[in-house]
Amino acid sequence: MTNTPTVDSPSILSPAQFLGHWQGHRRLTRRVIEAFPEDQLFSFSIGGMRPFGVLAWEIHQVSELTLNGMRTGEWTMPQWRDGTSSDRVELLRVWDELTARIQAELPTVDLDFFSQVHPLPWGEMSGWDAAIYTIDNEIHHRGQGYVFLRALGTEPPAFYER
């Protein structure tokens, strides 16, 4: 007998635990944004990678897209360059607004969403895969931010203190 999980198998995380997990990543990424020297957040780059401020806006947009998709079933491609600024205060303001929305709205998502397949702008995924992709994307880009901070001589926040 194999024990291959499917989307319909019992979950490992409850919706409340998943919410806590996602919010922990958002808190940590916010601390990475705050750790950058003001003049380097939107300008410092290594090896052709985008500056962390630009990556943080992408994280924000993917998270917003996912939350909206979870709530409405609509998966509109973000305008990656529109609506972003090079102002840390503005970035943190919208970051905090979305964090509050996630806290309020994620618990209202129909649990069937997670087992259904959805047409995201970059391909079809189950709701669970879309939710995990959003967090994986954040972790990936936050890792780039850690490299940038170390290159700038700044100790990044401890990754386990979410």
TORKOLBA-600663 format. One record per residue (C-alpha): residue in one letter; x, y, z. Coordinates in steps of 0.5 Angstrom, whole numbers, plus 500, padded with zeros to 3 digits. Example, Ala and Ser with C-alpha at 12.3 -4.5 7.8 and 13.67 -1.06 7.14 Angstrom:
<atoms>
A525491516
S527498514
</atoms>
This chain:
<atoms>
M500500500
T503507498
N502513502
T502518496
P498524499
T493528494
V490534494
D484531497
S488528503
P487530510
S492537511
I498537515
L496545517
S490547519
P487554516
A489558522
Q496554522
F497556515
L495563516
G500564522
H506561517
W504566512
Q504571517
G511569520
H514570513
R511577512
R514579518
L521577517
T521580510
R518586513
R524586518
V529585512
I526591508
E527595514
A534592515
F537596508
P540602509
E535607506
D540609500
Q541602498
L534598498
F532600491
S539601488
F544596491
S545590486
I549584485
G550580479
G545583475
M539581480
R534586481
P535591488
F531588494
G526594494
V524592487
L523584489
A519586495
W514590491
E514583487
I513579493
H507584495
Q504584488
V504576488
S501576495
E496581493
L494577487
T494570491
L489573496
N485576491
G485570487
M483566493
R477571495
T474572488
G477567483
E480572479
W487571477
T489578474
M496579472
P500584476
Q502590473
W509589475
R512596474
D506600475
G504602482
T511601485
S515606488
S522607491
D520610497
R521605503
V515608507
E510607501
L512600501
L512598508
R505602508
V502597503
W506591506
D502593512
E495594509
L496587505
T498584512
A492586515
R488584509
I491577509
Q489576517
A482578516
E480575509
L484568509
P480565514
T474566510
V477563504
D472557502
L476550503
D474547497
F479553494
F485549496
S483543492
Q481546486
V485548480
H486555478
P488559472
L494563474
P497568469
W503563469
G499557469
E494552472
M495550479
S491548485
G489553490
W494549495
D500550490
A498557489
A498559496
I505555497
Y508558491
T507565494
I510563500
D516560496
N517566492
E517570498
I523566501
H527566495
H527573494
R528574501
G534570501
Q537574495
G536580500
Y540576505
V545576500
F545583499
L545585506
R551581508
A555584502
L553591505
G556589511
T549588515
E547582519
P540580516
P535578521
A535571524
F531567519
Y528563524
E525569528
R519570524
</atoms>
